[in-house]
């Protein structure tokens, strides 16, 4: 059964934004790459700078400032045991801003995550605490908002609980239906290729399959349904809150997302059908449980959601999709058991390695390459392909390829936990600090994975299968000032610069002006130095030094001058 979420009362909270139209760009629990969406995204009418208010009395308990993730974010703890979260902000309230600035200077860190005392920043319901923005991993101006249980940090579905009431009388959409047969050999489940059925809207709230005769099914199988939702006056698509399947009038599986702790967020890869979900704008929901999927999101489960039939047996299936505003659609169809000779019968491939979801696994391919898969990394047991790859890694002169490529299964199989990719390889001493594991694409291109080379061995952690090789990153980051060396900036309050890296990514960067460390403000694609706020003045020339380091340890620096 799903663990209960804290029951909220709409009377305890106000809307978190002032002077907006009141629309939403994303709802709670939507399928995102490798995670459920943990909050609700509020539109800010396409602009930054809307006033953000505390939804209830409380105090600022946490302040975060990062170039990625939630960007500038505030956390407000409330007396009723909840915490509200406000992400992608452009600016904090003045006293909060000044505190953060002093802490960044004290710590000499531009990226900070600060925890505050209860009496440091008290707020009343409706107090303006920040301005909305587009910072962090945001693709456009909006407010990411969450309510969490303070003790567990379990994030809650505020629309389903009626805290926020969007205008919505549109029932969910069914797009496609897929059927998979399942058979097991030696404890390893094998899934057939999908058979796909088109569906159509028969009435305002009901859908049918275009195939008029019963869908032929095997002895054991399950359905995947592609769904989507809409809200009034918005072009955005949303996730479906509740999805159930009935077999001959009896509910055999139900998915519902009222809230989750963050250790459960990645289970979206098992709730959905990952190979379809990763390439779809819809939500491809698997109406069955894989072996290692917890039941926390499934209040009802019978026979893991699997449908069993005999030859010639006819049964009735109904899918019910309900959104977070209680609008429901149904998809109904008939099924009929196939003849035995038509059913899916997998063939065991003895060249594959059996990896069980509830056991640790470690295997060498040769003296160079091995893989470590811990218990719980898989959602179900698999027959895994583990071998040297035929793909030849390729890179330009900024990257040196150090090993051939090795294949570890395929990237259509998701992972819940990271696995270990291990290379035992003698690398020239001059390249060791720049060496890392890389992922190899189908065309031979390489992308950074990670790892630190020690004692002729490197171990990298990755949360996806694929093809891997060993490389050395030869090139430091690029520092590109947007201001002119020696330029006169007496009439400017701010100057900015960009830092990017060819391969492993920018790990850190710092700025010194006249020998003093200076914090930077994070903006999309650039970093800003507020020279006025930092007291840089005197009608004279000032020195500036910018240093950046990538994830392979390559360091770049830029030195110059400006007048202020």
N, C-alpha and C positions, 0 to 999 in steps of 0.2 A: 504493500500500500504506500501511497505517497505520504511523506512526512508532512504534518500540518504546518501551514504558514500562519504567522501572526495575523489575527483579524484586525483590520484597520477600520477606522470610522472617518467618513468623509468630512464630518464636522470639525475634525482636528486639524485640517490642512487647508491652505489657500493655494491658488494657482501660483507657480513659481516665476512667472514673468509678468511685466507690466506692458501695456500698450502694444499687444500683438493680436493678430486675428484669431488665434486659438486653433491652429492646425498642427498635425503631427506627421513627421517623416518616417518614423519607425516605431514599432510597438515592442512590448516586452516579449522575450523568448524567441524572437525570430532566429532562424538559422543563419549564422555567420560562419566564415571560414574557421573551423575548429572551435567554435564557441557559440553558446546561446547569447543573444543580445541581452545584456543585464539590466537595461532600463528602458525608458521611453524617450524618444527624441522629439523635442518641441521645435516647431518652425519659428524662426524669428523674422519672418517676412522678408527673407533674402538679404538681411543686413546684419551688421554687428552693432554692439552698443546698446541693446535693449536692457532695461533694468531687471536684474535678477533679485528676487526677494526670498527670504527664509519662509518656508511654508508653514512653520510653527515656531513657538518659543523654544529656546535652547541655547546652545553655545557652539562656537566653531571649535571642533575637536581635531581637525586635521586639515592641512593645507598642502597641496601638491603642485609642483611646477616642473613640467617636463616637455621636451620637444616632441614626444610621441604620446601614445595613450590618450588620456583625458586632457592633456595639455595643462592649462591652468584650471585647477579644480578645488572646490571647497566641500567640506563634510561638516554637517551640523547635527549634533546629537540632541535628541528631544527627550523630555521627561517620561514619555510613554514607552520608552524602550526602542524607539526607531532612530535611524540616522538617515538624513537626506543628503544626497550627493548631487553636485552641480558641476558639469564638465564642459570643456572646450571654451572656457571663459576668456575674455580679452583683457580684463582688468579687475583686480580686487578692490574692495572698499578701501579708502585712504589709509585708515589705521592698520588694516590687515596688510596692505601693500607695503607700508613702511616697516612693519615687523618682518615681513618676508625678505625685504631688501637688506635689512640689518643682519638677518641670519645668513643670507647668502654671502655677505661680505665676511662675516665671522668665520663661516665654514670654508670660504673660498671655493664655493660650488655654485654654479648657475642652476643646475638641476637639484631640487630639494624635495623632501617629503617630511613635513614637520607635524608633530603632534602637540596640541595645545592644552594648557590647564583649563579646568572647568570655569574659572573666574577670569580668564584672560580676555575672551571676546564673547560676551553674552549678546544674544540677539532676541528681539521680539518678533512675533509673527508679522510678516509684511515688511520688515526692515529690508532696505536695499543692501545687499552684501557684495554685489559684483555687477559687471556688465557682460552681456553675452558676447560670444566671439566665434572663432574658427581655429583655435589652437589645437595642438596635438595631432592625433590621427583622425582629423575631421576633413570631410570632402566638401564642406560648405557651411555657411553660418547656421548654427542651431544650438540648442541647449540639450545636452544629454542629462537626464534627470533620473535618479533612483531613490527608492525608499528601501532601507535594509533593516533587518533586526539587528540591533546594536551588539548584542552578545555574540551571535553566531556569524554576523555579517551576511546572513542569507538575504538575497535581494528579492523583492516582492513584486507581484504583478498588480500595479496600481489601477489599471483600467478594469481588469476583471473584478477587483474589489470595489470598484465604484468611486475611487478617490478622484479620478479624472473621468469625465463623461464626454467623450467625443460625440459629435453628431454622426450617427451610424445606423442606418436601417438596411444596409446592404449585406446579404448573406454571403458566405464564402463561395468560392468558385472551385469546381473540379475541372482539371485540365486533361489528365491522362490516367490510365490504369495499367499497371504492369503485373504480370504473374510470374512467379519463380517456383520451380519444383526444388525439393531438397532431398538428398539422400546422404547417408553417412557410411564411411568406410574407416574402420579402425579408430573411431572416435572423432574423425575429421568430417565436418559437414561440407558437402559439395552442393553448389547452387547452379541451377541451369541458367542458360541465357534467358533474358526476359522475353515474354510474349506481351506485346503492347496492344492496348485497345483504346480506341478513340471514344470520347464521351460527348454528349450534347445536353443542353439545358432543355428539359421537358416542360418545366413550369418555373414560376418565380423562385421556388425553393427546392426543386428536385431535378436530378440528372439521371440519364440512362446511358447505357453503352450503345454504340452504333450497331454492334453485332446483335442481331435479334435472337439468334439461337443461343443456348446455354454455352458458357465458356468452358472449354475442356480443361480439366485439371488432373493432376497426378495423385498418387496415393498420399503425398505429404507436400504441402507448399504454403505459400503466403502471398499476399498482395502488397504492392507499393502504389500509393496514390499521390499524384501531383496536385497540390492545392495552392490557393492563394486567397487573399482577402483584400477588400477595399473599404474606404470610409468616405462619407459624403464630401463632395467638393474638393477632393484631393486626387491627384494622379498617381500617388504612391501606392505600392503594394505592401501588404503586411502579412505577418505570420498568423497561422490558425492556432487558436488557444487550446481547443479540445477536439480530439478526433477519436471516434469509436467505431468498432465493427461488430455487427450482429450476424450470426449464423443461424438460420432457421428461427429468427426472432429472439435468440439468446445472445447477449453481449459476451464476446470472447476476448476482446482486448480494448483498452481505452487509454489514450494518451492525454495528459493534462499538465500544463506548466503553470503552477501558482507561485513558484519561487524556487530558488536553488542556492546552495553555497557554491563558491567558486571552484572547489575541487570537483564538482559535478558538471561544470560548464562544457567540458570537452565531450561529454556523452551525447552531444548533439550528433556526433558522427555515427553513433549506433542507433539513435532514434530515427534519424533519416537514413535513406539509402545513399551512401556516400558517393558511389560512382556517378549517379545522376545528379545528386544535390550539388556537387562541386562545380557543375557546369550549367546549372539551371537558375533561372530567376524565380521559379516556383519553389515550393517546399515539397521535396520528395520523401514522404513519410512511410516508413516501413511498418506495416501492421503485424509485426512479430518481434519477439525478443531474441537477440543473439545470445550465445551462451554466457558471456561475461557482462551483460547489461543489467545494471541494478533496476529494481522495480520502482524506484522513487518517483518516476514520472508516469507510472502506470497503475492507477487505482484498481483496474480490473485486468487480470491475465488468466486465461484458460489455455492450457496446452501450448504455452509460449506464443499464442496467437496463430499457431499452425492450423491449417485446415486439412483434415483427413477425409478421404472419400474412397468408396469402393467402386469397382467397375460398374458403370451404368447408373450409379447413385446420383440423384438430382437434389440440389440444395439451393437455398436462397440466401443471398448476401446483401446486406445493407451497410453502407458507410455513412456516418453522420459527422459532419464538420461544423463546429460551433466557434464563432469568433469571441473576442473578449467583451463584446457588447450584447452577447446572447442571441445573435442571429444564427440560424441553423440551416444548412442544406443537406440533402440526402442524395446518395448515389446507390441505386438498387439494380441487381442483375442476378441471373441464375447461373449455376455451375453444374457440370456433369462429369463424373469420373471417367477417365480414359480407359481404353483397353490396356491390359498389362504390357503388351508389346509396344505401346505408344509412350509409355512412361519414361521419364528421365532415368538413365542408368549410367552413372559416371564410371570411368575407367581409372584405376589407380596407376599413378606414375611413380615407379620406384626410385626415379632420379631426384624426386622432390624430398625435402626434409619435413618431417612431421613436427610441428611446433604447437604445443598445447597451451591454451590461454591461461591455465591455472598452474603452470610449471615454468621454472626458469629454463632458458635454452642458451647454449653457447656452442659455436661451431667454427672451425677453421676451414677456409677454402684451400689455402696453401700457406707457405711460410710467410707470406706478405700480408694476407687479409683474413680477418675473422669478424664475427658479429656476436653481440650479446643481447638477448631479448629477455627482460625480467618478467616474472609472473605478473599478470595484470596489464601488460602492455597491449595485448590483443583483446579484441571484443569477442572473438571466437577462435577456436583452433583452426590452423591452416596447414595445407601442404605447400611448403615454401620453396621457391626456386632460389638457389644460392650458388653462384658460379661466376667465373670470369666473364666479362661482357665483351661483345663484339664491337661495341661503340668505341671509337678512338677519340679520347678527349682532345679538344682544340682550344687554343687561346692566343691572344696577341702577345706582343713582347713584354707586356706588363705582368704577365703570369707565366711561370715556368711549370710545366707538367712534370711530375716526379714519379708517377706510377701508371700502370694500365688501369682500366676501369673494372669494377666488380658490381655485379647485379645482386641486389637484395630484394627479392620478390617483385612487387609492382606498386606504383603509387596510387592505385585505385583501392588499396586495402588500407584503411585508416588505423591509426594507433592512438591509444589512450595515454600511454606513458612513453617517455623517450627510450630509445634503444641505443646501444653502444656500437659504433663503427670503429674498428681497430686496424691500424696499419703498423706493421713492424717492418721498418725500412730504414736503411742507412742513408742519411741525408747529409750533404756537405755542411760542415760546421757553419759556414757563412750564411747558409740559408735556413738554418734550423728555427730561428726565432720568427721567420716569416712563413713557416710551413703550416698548412691547415688541410683539413679534409674538405673536398668540394663535391657538390652534386653535379652529375653529368646529364645533360639533356639529350633528347633523341638525336639532335644534330651535332652532338659533341661539345656544345657550349658548357662552361663550368660556372657554378654559383657557389658562394661561400656557405659552408656548414659550421666549421669551427674546430676546436681542439688545440691543445698545446703540446708541442713536441718535446719529449724527455726520454733520455736513455734509449735512443733508436726506436721509439714507439710513440704513437699518437692515438688518443682516444677522443672521439667526438660524439656528442649526444645529438640525436635527431628524432623528431616526432613524425617522420614520414619515411616510408620505404622508398627505394629508388636505386639509382646507379651512382657509384662513388669512386673518386680517385684522390690522389694526394697531389697537392700543388704548393708552390711558393708564390706569395704575393710580393712582387718586387717594387711596387710603386707606392709612395706615401700619398695622403690626401692632397687635394687641391684647395688652396685658400684664395678666394677671389674677392678682394675688397670692392665695394660699390662706390668708394670715395677715392679721390685722387691723392697719390703720395705727394706730400708737400702742399696740398690744397688749403685754401682759406675757408674755414667753416665757422667763422665768428657769428654768422647769421643763421647757423643751423643748431638745432637742439639734439639731433641724432645723426649718427653715421651707421652704416650697415656693411655686412660682408656675407659671403656664402662659403660653405665648406662642403665638398662632396668627395666620394672615394670611388675608385674604379671597380672594387671587388668586395672586400670584407666589410665595408661600411665604416663610417666615422664613429669611433668609440668615445672620444672626448675632445674638447678643445677649450682653451683658456685665452684670456686677453689681459695684457698689462699695458697701462698708460703711465708714462713717466716712472716706470718701475713698480707701480702699484697694481695689484690684481683688481680687475673690474668685472662685475657681473654683466651678463648679456640677457636681452629679452628675446624669447623665441617667437618667431613668426614663420609662416609657411615659406619654405625654400630660402630663408635668410635669417641671419641673427642681427640684432640691433643693439648698438651701444648708445645709451642715453647720456651723452656727454654733458648736457646741462644738469641733469639730476645728479651726476657724479661730481659736480663742482669743478669740471675741467674748464679753466678760464685763465685770464691774465694777459690776453692779447699777445700771446707768444707761441712759439713752436713747441709742440709736444711730441714725444716719441710714443710709438705704438708697436707692440709685439703681439702677434697671434700665433699660437701653437696648436696643432691638431694631431691626433693619433688615430690610426685605424685599428681594427680589431686584430690585425696581425702584428701590431707593434711598430709599424712604419710611422715615422714622425715627420711632419712638415712644419715650417715656420715662415712667417712673413713679417718683415720689419719695415717701418716707414715713419713718416712724420705728418702732422697736420697743424694748422694754426687755429687757435680758439682763444 
